[in-house]
Amino acid sequence: MDIIQIITRELKVEKWQVEAAVKLIDEGCTIPFISRYRKEATGSLNDEQLRTLHERLTYLRNLEDKKNQVLGSIEEQGKLTPELKKQILDAQTLVVVEDLYRPYRPKRRTRAIIAKEKGLEPLANIIMLQMTNKSLEEEAKAFLSDEKGVETIEDAINGAKDIIAEHISDEADYRIYLRKLTMEKGTVVSAAKNPEESSVYEMYYEFEEPIKKLAGHRVLALNRGEKEKMLTVKISAPEDEAMGWLQKQVITRDNPVTKPVLREVVEDSYKRLIAPAIEREIRSDLTEKAEDGAIHVFGKNLEQLLMQPPIVGKVVLGWDPAFRTGCKLAVVDATGKVLDTTVVYPTAPTTEKKIRAAKDTVEGMIEKYGVSLISVGNGTACRESEQVIVDMLKEIPEKKVQYVITNEAGASVYSASKLATEEFPNFDVGQRSAASIARRVQDPLAELVKIDPKSIGVGQYQHDMNQKKLDEALSGVVEDSVNKVGVDLNTASASLLEYISGISKAIAKNIVAYREENGQFTDRKELLKVAKLGPKAFEQCAGFMRISGGKNPLDATSVHPESYEAASALLSKLGYKPNDVVAGNLLGLSLQVKDYKKMAAELGIGEITLRDIVKELEKPARDPRDDMPKPILRSDVLEMKDLKEGMVLKGTVRNVIDFGAFVDIGVHQDGLVHISEMTERFIKHPLEAVSVGDIVDVRVIGVDMKKKRISLSMKGLNK
């Protein structure tokens, strides 16, 4: 199996690109590093292509290992034929390898093994050959043995039947055909364990859908319903067609002695051995594909959330809403430093007096610290808090304070974590949570990396999935996002640094410790003095670490130290000095390079690298988040009862799922835009139309006060 060839075909790229990427991965290079600084080598493969490549490379290498293991095991048994070897080597998936290995796999003592131990295999062979003209009873007599425990003719025939049933079940070609038939024509059926009981799974109480049409989110919902013992789920296969086909394969002669018994055996083999195994395999395959789809959506949502633009230069009041225990507040200055914290009680159970006291406290904090933005967590009591805030802001219009509803998913996880305890040792969990909610609008990325990606709440069914796979995928998303933005080496926390290319958790802590001991970094090369950070790690991380006001102006850009010589030579050729980089004097630089190919050759670098350097020098350390939609800042509130059909509102996409998107339109409940209401054109998935964090126009098409459901449409509004 040519792994490179397979990946080339799947990714629809050139063979040399895949070879280069595999070589770099094997040398220990990270995906962000390859994607950003090895474009020449890989022909500019992006981080998404590289991650898919890495995933397939791992799978196919595991497949190779499995094949070698299987071949070795069969060879040891002395049963490896050239034909079987070829079949195993040609197999494209682990499932096919397992099918071929099944007859040779060491088995627990099955009914067939026990029958073979009783010496009944020759009788099974007689029946399989279908050439006897004696009755089966006569044939079986020869195998009676008290010593071996074959006491009756019936015992002998039943034992032979067990051997044949297992032989049929172990035949790889049969399995492959019957699996394909079940996939093509089978259905997934679910029923309620207790039809009287109301639950979220009611639509699956009497449910049937073809396997090949079953959507991923339905697979995960059925799995969860089954796990919670609300549903029974099974695969309904085209049984008659399957057994008819199997009989044709097994019964090759019209022998009246063997034909009836072989019919029985085929039925037993199919129902007892083949069908249950195929059902397990298909359900496992459906689950795996559904999980992969859900993880992909989760990853996309997470990326959008992490890449939300920061609201810079504002003093922010973080508001963690609650009822009984009071709303926790934290004022955070423009650098993220906590200036003050308190608790107010404006939500139920409350009194006019408490509400007034809360407003006075908050107004006092606004006055004292120059707060211009309130960040309200979107948890319990969010809308009640919002109402109080709006009433209060109407009292102080001259202050021009705005508020924003912030996704607080994971804030409580962070506030109770070891990291939060280290960061705010004197605060309780509520104060920590309020500080995190404030910081989330100032720098979403820096704050959200402190939280386990699964807890950020932009996916579905995350707790039901293969956790290892989910963690790897989401960590990859965080890693790509952090490296796209880059970090300030002198301010970045250890939790942010550990996502930088080539930096482990231990090295991230060592960087912070070095900084605390020796003061600020003034040169990227200083990183080599950090414990455990060797030349390889430096190569991988240096380009993503920024130093403002350091010795070398290029340290403030994403130009890699390996290209400093070329960048400096370029500047001097065009009549500039290094200081012009930080002074912002290089706008229009790209127009001054007349012939990129010629210039690249003169500088001894690749043309793609030269274009990247020029782009970076024009806008040093440009933040890619600047291109993302800005959060909606509000100063008034809407109630659900204020909504009327036909109203057009602005909203923020909070979550994207397989069948639509939830949009925050400023009322208590997020509204749902169903996939059919997103665009005029047909789309397969909502991600083709929207992403988390998008600001969209929506039309209200339905309000169900009882069920607290809002239906929205985007058709004809977002061009």
QUIFEN-V658148 format. One record per residue. SS is DSSP state (2 for helix, 1 for strand, 0 for the rest). PHI is phi in whole degrees, 0 to 359 (* if undefined). OMEGA is omega in whole degrees, 0 to 359 (999 if undefined). Layout:
ss->(SS | SS)
phi->(PHI | PHI)
omega->(OMEGA | OMEGA)
This chain:
ss->(0 | 0 | 2 | 2 | 2 | 2 | 2 | 2 | 2 | 2 | 2 | 0 | 0 | 0 | 2 | 2 | 2 | 2 | 2 | 2 | 2 | 2 | 2 | 2 | 2 | 2 | 0 | 0 | 0 | 0 | 2 | 2 | 2 | 2 | 2 | 2 | 2 | 0 | 2 | 2 | 2 | 2 | 0 | 0 | 0 | 0 | 2 | 2 | 2 | 2 | 2 | 2 | 2 | 2 | 2 | 2 | 2 | 2 | 2 | 2 | 2 | 2 | 2 | 2 | 2 | 2 | 2 | 2 | 2 | 2 | 2 | 2 | 2 | 2 | 2 | 2 | 0 | 0 | 0 | 0 | 0 | 2 | 2 | 2 | 2 | 2 | 2 | 2 | 2 | 2 | 0 | 0 | 0 | 2 | 2 | 2 | 2 | 2 | 2 | 2 | 2 | 2 | 2 | 2 | 0 | 0 | 0 | 0 | 0 | 0 | 2 | 2 | 2 | 2 | 2 | 2 | 2 | 0 | 0 | 0 | 2 | 2 | 2 | 2 | 2 | 2 | 2 | 2 | 2 | 0 | 0 | 0 | 0 | 0 | 0 | 2 | 2 | 2 | 2 | 2 | 2 | 0 | 0 | 0 | 1 | 0 | 0 | 0 | 0 | 1 | 0 | 0 | 2 | 2 | 2 | 2 | 2 | 2 | 2 | 2 | 2 | 2 | 2 | 2 | 2 | 2 | 2 | 2 | 2 | 2 | 0 | 2 | 2 | 2 | 2 | 2 | 2 | 2 | 2 | 2 | 2 | 2 | 2 | 2 | 2 | 0 | 1 | 1 | 1 | 1 | 1 | 1 | 0 | 0 | 0 | 0 | 0 | 0 | 0 | 0 | 0 | 2 | 2 | 2 | 0 | 1 | 1 | 1 | 1 | 1 | 2 | 2 | 2 | 0 | 0 | 2 | 2 | 2 | 2 | 2 | 2 | 2 | 2 | 2 | 2 | 2 | 2 | 0 | 0 | 0 | 1 | 1 | 1 | 1 | 1 | 1 | 0 | 0 | 2 | 2 | 2 | 2 | 2 | 2 | 2 | 2 | 2 | 2 | 2 | 2 | 0 | 0 | 0 | 0 | 0 | 0 | 0 | 0 | 2 | 2 | 2 | 2 | 2 | 2 | 2 | 2 | 2 | 2 | 2 | 2 | 2 | 2 | 2 | 2 | 2 | 2 | 2 | 2 | 2 | 2 | 2 | 2 | 2 | 2 | 2 | 2 | 2 | 2 | 2 | 2 | 2 | 2 | 2 | 2 | 2 | 2 | 2 | 2 | 2 | 2 | 2 | 2 | 2 | 2 | 2 | 2 | 0 | 0 | 0 | 0 | 0 | 0 | 0 | 0 | 0 | 1 | 1 | 1 | 1 | 1 | 0 | 0 | 0 | 0 | 0 | 0 | 1 | 1 | 1 | 1 | 1 | 1 | 0 | 0 | 0 | 0 | 0 | 1 | 1 | 1 | 1 | 1 | 1 | 1 | 0 | 0 | 0 | 0 | 0 | 0 | 0 | 2 | 2 | 2 | 2 | 2 | 2 | 2 | 2 | 2 | 2 | 2 | 2 | 2 | 2 | 2 | 2 | 2 | 2 | 0 | 0 | 0 | 1 | 1 | 1 | 1 | 1 | 0 | 0 | 0 | 0 | 2 | 2 | 2 | 2 | 2 | 2 | 2 | 2 | 2 | 2 | 2 | 2 | 2 | 2 | 0 | 2 | 2 | 2 | 0 | 0 | 1 | 1 | 1 | 1 | 1 | 0 | 0 | 0 | 0 | 2 | 2 | 2 | 2 | 2 | 0 | 0 | 2 | 2 | 2 | 2 | 2 | 2 | 0 | 0 | 0 | 0 | 0 | 2 | 2 | 2 | 2 | 2 | 2 | 2 | 2 | 2 | 2 | 2 | 2 | 2 | 2 | 0 | 2 | 2 | 2 | 2 | 2 | 0 | 0 | 0 | 0 | 2 | 2 | 2 | 2 | 0 | 0 | 0 | 0 | 0 | 2 | 2 | 2 | 0 | 0 | 2 | 2 | 2 | 2 | 2 | 2 | 2 | 2 | 2 | 2 | 2 | 2 | 2 | 2 | 2 | 2 | 2 | 2 | 2 | 0 | 1 | 1 | 0 | 0 | 0 | 0 | 0 | 2 | 2 | 2 | 2 | 0 | 0 | 0 | 0 | 0 | 0 | 0 | 2 | 2 | 2 | 2 | 2 | 2 | 2 | 2 | 2 | 2 | 2 | 2 | 2 | 2 | 0 | 0 | 0 | 0 | 0 | 2 | 2 | 2 | 2 | 2 | 2 | 0 | 0 | 0 | 0 | 0 | 2 | 2 | 2 | 2 | 2 | 2 | 2 | 2 | 2 | 2 | 1 | 1 | 0 | 0 | 0 | 0 | 0 | 0 | 2 | 2 | 2 | 2 | 0 | 0 | 0 | 0 | 2 | 2 | 2 | 2 | 2 | 2 | 2 | 2 | 2 | 2 | 2 | 2 | 2 | 0 | 0 | 0 | 0 | 0 | 2 | 2 | 2 | 2 | 2 | 0 | 0 | 0 | 0 | 0 | 2 | 2 | 2 | 2 | 0 | 0 | 0 | 2 | 2 | 2 | 2 | 2 | 2 | 2 | 2 | 0 | 0 | 0 | 2 | 2 | 2 | 2 | 2 | 2 | 2 | 2 | 2 | 2 | 2 | 2 | 0 | 0 | 0 | 0 | 0 | 2 | 2 | 2 | 2 | 0 | 0 | 0 | 0 | 0 | 0 | 1 | 0 | 0 | 0 | 0 | 0 | 2 | 2 | 2 | 0 | 0 | 0 | 0 | 0 | 1 | 1 | 1 | 1 | 1 | 1 | 1 | 1 | 1 | 1 | 0 | 0 | 1 | 1 | 1 | 1 | 1 | 0 | 0 | 0 | 0 | 0 | 0 | 1 | 1 | 1 | 1 | 2 | 2 | 2 | 0 | 0 | 0 | 0 | 0 | 0 | 0 | 0 | 2 | 2 | 2 | 0 | 0 | 0 | 0 | 0 | 0 | 1 | 1 | 1 | 1 | 1 | 1 | 1 | 1 | 1 | 1 | 0 | 0 | 0 | 0 | 1 | 1 | 1 | 1 | 1 | 0 | 0 | 0 | 0 | 0 | 0)
phi->(* | 266 | 300 | 302 | 299 | 297 | 296 | 303 | 296 | 292 | 278 | 56 | 233 | 277 | 298 | 296 | 295 | 293 | 303 | 295 | 296 | 297 | 300 | 294 | 299 | 294 | 278 | 93 | 281 | 273 | 299 | 302 | 294 | 298 | 297 | 268 | 244 | 232 | 297 | 302 | 295 | 261 | 67 | 60 | 295 | 274 | 297 | 293 | 299 | 293 | 293 | 299 | 300 | 298 | 299 | 294 | 299 | 299 | 298 | 291 | 291 | 296 | 296 | 301 | 300 | 298 | 300 | 298 | 297 | 294 | 300 | 299 | 296 | 291 | 296 | 304 | 281 | 71 | 244 | 276 | 263 | 304 | 295 | 296 | 301 | 298 | 302 | 294 | 296 | 278 | 299 | 259 | 225 | 297 | 298 | 295 | 300 | 298 | 300 | 290 | 278 | 313 | 296 | 254 | 291 | 301 | 254 | 292 | 290 | 274 | 302 | 293 | 297 | 299 | 296 | 294 | 298 | 274 | 78 | 262 | 298 | 302 | 294 | 300 | 297 | 300 | 296 | 298 | 292 | 58 | 240 | 288 | 247 | 272 | 286 | 296 | 301 | 298 | 299 | 287 | 306 | 297 | 253 | 290 | 201 | 296 | 300 | 270 | 85 | 260 | 268 | 235 | 299 | 300 | 303 | 297 | 294 | 297 | 297 | 297 | 299 | 298 | 296 | 294 | 302 | 291 | 300 | 297 | 295 | 279 | 288 | 300 | 298 | 297 | 302 | 300 | 296 | 292 | 296 | 298 | 298 | 296 | 299 | 286 | 243 | 279 | 229 | 261 | 241 | 227 | 219 | 282 | 290 | 227 | 300 | 285 | 283 | 276 | 199 | 289 | 263 | 301 | 293 | 256 | 292 | 225 | 232 | 211 | 212 | 303 | 305 | 288 | 256 | 291 | 288 | 304 | 293 | 290 | 303 | 292 | 294 | 298 | 301 | 293 | 299 | 290 | 298 | 276 | 60 | 264 | 233 | 250 | 237 | 215 | 261 | 260 | 264 | 286 | 303 | 298 | 296 | 297 | 291 | 301 | 294 | 297 | 299 | 298 | 285 | 273 | 273 | 257 | 230 | 272 | 261 | 297 | 282 | 267 | 301 | 299 | 291 | 292 | 301 | 300 | 296 | 301 | 299 | 298 | 299 | 292 | 288 | 272 | 247 | 283 | 301 | 300 | 293 | 296 | 302 | 300 | 296 | 295 | 295 | 295 | 295 | 299 | 297 | 300 | 295 | 296 | 297 | 301 | 297 | 295 | 296 | 299 | 296 | 304 | 299 | 299 | 298 | 297 | 302 | 298 | 293 | 294 | 268 | 298 | 293 | 288 | 264 | 265 | 74 | 243 | 278 | 243 | 259 | 275 | 234 | 263 | 284 | 197 | 265 | 305 | 277 | 87 | 271 | 271 | 240 | 215 | 265 | 234 | 284 | 299 | 266 | 96 | 280 | 281 | 262 | 197 | 220 | 200 | 233 | 233 | 234 | 270 | 251 | 305 | 285 | 218 | 225 | 305 | 299 | 294 | 297 | 298 | 299 | 297 | 300 | 298 | 300 | 294 | 299 | 298 | 293 | 298 | 295 | 295 | 255 | 70 | 294 | 240 | 215 | 251 | 254 | 256 | 294 | 267 | 271 | 306 | 70 | 297 | 289 | 296 | 297 | 301 | 299 | 297 | 299 | 298 | 302 | 292 | 295 | 292 | 283 | 234 | 299 | 296 | 284 | 53 | 274 | 243 | 228 | 220 | 275 | 248 | 295 | 261 | 308 | 89 | 296 | 292 | 297 | 297 | 296 | 263 | 276 | 298 | 299 | 294 | 297 | 293 | 289 | 232 | 296 | 265 | 263 | 274 | 299 | 296 | 296 | 298 | 297 | 297 | 297 | 295 | 296 | 291 | 293 | 299 | 275 | 286 | 205 | 307 | 297 | 299 | 277 | 288 | 293 | 282 | 248 | 304 | 309 | 295 | 272 | 277 | 72 | 238 | 225 | 231 | 58 | 297 | 279 | 265 | 264 | 297 | 295 | 297 | 298 | 297 | 300 | 299 | 296 | 290 | 298 | 300 | 296 | 298 | 301 | 299 | 295 | 299 | 286 | 298 | 280 | 82 | 227 | 278 | 300 | 267 | 236 | 295 | 283 | 299 | 295 | 278 | 297 | 293 | 270 | 289 | 312 | 83 | 256 | 270 | 304 | 295 | 294 | 302 | 295 | 295 | 296 | 297 | 297 | 299 | 297 | 293 | 279 | 251 | 81 | 296 | 288 | 246 | 207 | 304 | 298 | 300 | 303 | 293 | 276 | 287 | 303 | 72 | 264 | 270 | 303 | 295 | 298 | 297 | 304 | 288 | 259 | 307 | 295 | 264 | 263 | 251 | 233 | 271 | 70 | 276 | 293 | 249 | 304 | 293 | 295 | 271 | 246 | 266 | 292 | 283 | 309 | 295 | 253 | 301 | 302 | 295 | 296 | 295 | 298 | 298 | 301 | 291 | 300 | 264 | 83 | 246 | 251 | 306 | 295 | 297 | 297 | 285 | 285 | 74 | 268 | 251 | 298 | 85 | 300 | 299 | 282 | 279 | 273 | 283 | 233 | 297 | 298 | 295 | 298 | 299 | 296 | 297 | 274 | 75 | 232 | 283 | 296 | 296 | 299 | 300 | 300 | 296 | 298 | 300 | 302 | 290 | 293 | 296 | 232 | 298 | 51 | 300 | 272 | 298 | 289 | 299 | 277 | 278 | 297 | 285 | 298 | 279 | 263 | 246 | 225 | 223 | 229 | 246 | 258 | 299 | 291 | 285 | 286 | 234 | 304 | 97 | 297 | 252 | 230 | 267 | 213 | 249 | 289 | 268 | 207 | 244 | 233 | 298 | 251 | 165 | 216 | 265 | 238 | 275 | 250 | 92 | 245 | 305 | 248 | 292 | 267 | 256 | 261 | 290 | 307 | 288 | 254 | 271 | 219 | 289 | 279 | 284 | 233 | 279 | 216 | 305 | 299 | 290 | 249 | 221 | 225 | 302 | 93 | 298 | 262 | 231 | 270 | 227 | 252 | 286 | 243 | 188 | 229 | 250 | 297 | 297 | 273 | 54 | 241 | 241 | 257 | 234 | 226 | 248 | 299 | 74 | 251 | 247 | 273)
omega->(180 | 185 | 182 | 181 | 181 | 182 | 178 | 181 | 183 | 182 | 182 | 176 | 180 | 182 | 182 | 179 | 181 | 179 | 181 | 181 | 181 | 179 | 181 | 178 | 180 | 178 | 177 | 177 | 179 | 180 | 180 | 181 | 181 | 183 | 187 | 190 | 178 | 182 | 180 | 184 | 187 | 183 | 177 | 173 | 182 | 186 | 179 | 178 | 182 | 179 | 177 | 179 | 181 | 179 | 180 | 179 | 179 | 182 | 185 | 176 | 175 | 179 | 177 | 180 | 181 | 179 | 181 | 179 | 181 | 180 | 179 | 182 | 182 | 180 | 178 | 181 | 180 | 185 | 185 | 177 | 178 | 181 | 180 | 179 | 180 | 180 | 181 | 181 | 181 | 184 | 184 | 181 | 178 | 181 | 181 | 178 | 179 | 178 | 183 | 183 | 188 | 183 | 187 | 182 | 175 | 186 | 167 | 186 | 179 | 177 | 181 | 180 | 179 | 179 | 178 | 178 | 179 | 176 | 186 | 181 | 178 | 178 | 177 | 180 | 179 | 181 | 181 | 181 | 176 | 183 | 184 | 173 | 174 | 174 | 181 | 180 | 180 | 181 | 186 | 183 | 185 | 186 | 178 | 181 | 178 | 182 | 182 | 176 | 175 | 191 | 183 | 177 | 179 | 177 | 183 | 182 | 180 | 178 | 178 | 179 | 179 | 180 | 181 | 181 | 180 | 179 | 179 | 183 | 182 | 184 | 187 | 183 | 179 | 181 | 183 | 181 | 185 | 176 | 180 | 180 | 180 | 178 | 184 | 190 | 182 | 176 | 172 | 183 | 174 | 178 | 180 | 173 | 177 | 187 | 182 | 187 | 179 | 179 | 179 | 184 | 188 | 180 | 180 | 182 | 173 | 191 | 174 | 180 | 177 | 182 | 187 | 180 | 189 | 181 | 183 | 184 | 176 | 178 | 183 | 178 | 178 | 179 | 182 | 179 | 178 | 180 | 180 | 177 | 176 | 186 | 164 | 183 | 176 | 176 | 176 | 185 | 174 | 191 | 184 | 180 | 181 | 182 | 177 | 181 | 182 | 178 | 180 | 181 | 187 | 183 | 185 | 178 | 180 | 183 | 184 | 180 | 187 | 187 | 182 | 183 | 180 | 176 | 178 | 183 | 179 | 180 | 180 | 182 | 182 | 187 | 185 | 188 | 189 | 186 | 180 | 180 | 179 | 178 | 179 | 183 | 182 | 180 | 178 | 180 | 179 | 181 | 181 | 180 | 180 | 179 | 180 | 179 | 182 | 179 | 179 | 180 | 179 | 181 | 179 | 179 | 181 | 180 | 180 | 181 | 180 | 185 | 176 | 183 | 177 | 172 | 189 | 171 | 181 | 169 | 188 | 173 | 177 | 184 | 178 | 189 | 175 | 177 | 189 | 186 | 178 | 180 | 180 | 181 | 174 | 176 | 184 | 181 | 187 | 179 | 180 | 181 | 180 | 183 | 185 | 174 | 176 | 176 | 175 | 187 | 183 | 184 | 186 | 352 | 184 | 176 | 177 | 182 | 180 | 179 | 180 | 180 | 180 | 180 | 181 | 180 | 183 | 179 | 178 | 180 | 178 | 181 | 187 | 188 | 180 | 180 | 177 | 181 | 174 | 179 | 185 | 177 | 186 | 181 | 179 | 179 | 181 | 185 | 177 | 177 | 182 | 180 | 179 | 182 | 181 | 178 | 182 | 183 | 177 | 180 | 184 | 185 | 183 | 182 | 179 | 178 | 175 | 176 | 178 | 175 | 186 | 177 | 185 | 181 | 178 | 182 | 180 | 177 | 179 | 188 | 179 | 185 | 178 | 181 | 181 | 179 | 178 | 183 | 181 | 185 | 185 | 183 | 170 | 186 | 180 | 179 | 178 | 181 | 179 | 178 | 180 | 180 | 177 | 183 | 181 | 179 | 181 | 177 | 186 | 184 | 183 | 182 | 186 | 178 | 180 | 186 | 175 | 186 | 182 | 185 | 185 | 167 | 176 | 178 | 175 | 174 | 185 | 183 | 183 | 190 | 171 | 190 | 180 | 180 | 181 | 181 | 181 | 182 | 184 | 177 | 177 | 180 | 180 | 180 | 180 | 183 | 181 | 182 | 174 | 183 | 186 | 180 | 174 | 186 | 184 | 179 | 187 | 178 | 178 | 181 | 177 | 183 | 185 | 177 | 179 | 180 | 175 | 184 | 176 | 178 | 183 | 181 | 179 | 179 | 180 | 178 | 180 | 180 | 179 | 181 | 181 | 183 | 189 | 183 | 187 | 172 | 178 | 184 | 179 | 183 | 179 | 180 | 182 | 178 | 181 | 181 | 176 | 180 | 184 | 183 | 181 | 179 | 179 | 179 | 185 | 190 | 193 | 184 | 184 | 179 | 180 | 173 | 177 | 176 | 180 | 182 | 184 | 181 | 181 | 178 | 180 | 183 | 176 | 173 | 183 | 179 | 179 | 181 | 182 | 182 | 181 | 181 | 180 | 179 | 179 | 181 | 183 | 177 | 183 | 174 | 179 | 175 | 179 | 182 | 178 | 180 | 184 | 179 | 180 | 183 | 190 | 176 | 181 | 181 | 184 | 181 | 183 | 176 | 187 | 184 | 185 | 183 | 181 | 182 | 180 | 180 | 179 | 183 | 179 | 177 | 179 | 181 | 181 | 179 | 179 | 180 | 178 | 180 | 181 | 180 | 182 | 181 | 178 | 179 | 185 | 178 | 178 | 182 | 181 | 181 | 180 | 182 | 184 | 180 | 180 | 178 | 177 | 176 | 186 | 172 | 177 | 187 | 176 | 172 | 178 | 181 | 178 | 186 | 176 | 176 | 179 | 179 | 176 | 183 | 172 | 179 | 179 | 177 | 183 | 183 | 176 | 178 | 187 | 186 | 179 | 180 | 175 | 185 | 177 | 181 | 175 | 173 | 187 | 187 | 171 | 178 | 179 | 168 | 179 | 182 | 182 | 181 | 185 | 183 | 175 | 182 | 179 | 174 | 181 | 184 | 180 | 181 | 176 | 184 | 184 | 173 | 175 | 179 | 179 | 173 | 185 | 171 | 180 | 176 | 177 | 179 | 178 | 176 | 177 | 185 | 184 | 182 | 182 | 180 | 177 | 177 | 184 | 175 | 176 | 186 | 175 | 184 | 187 | 180 | 999)
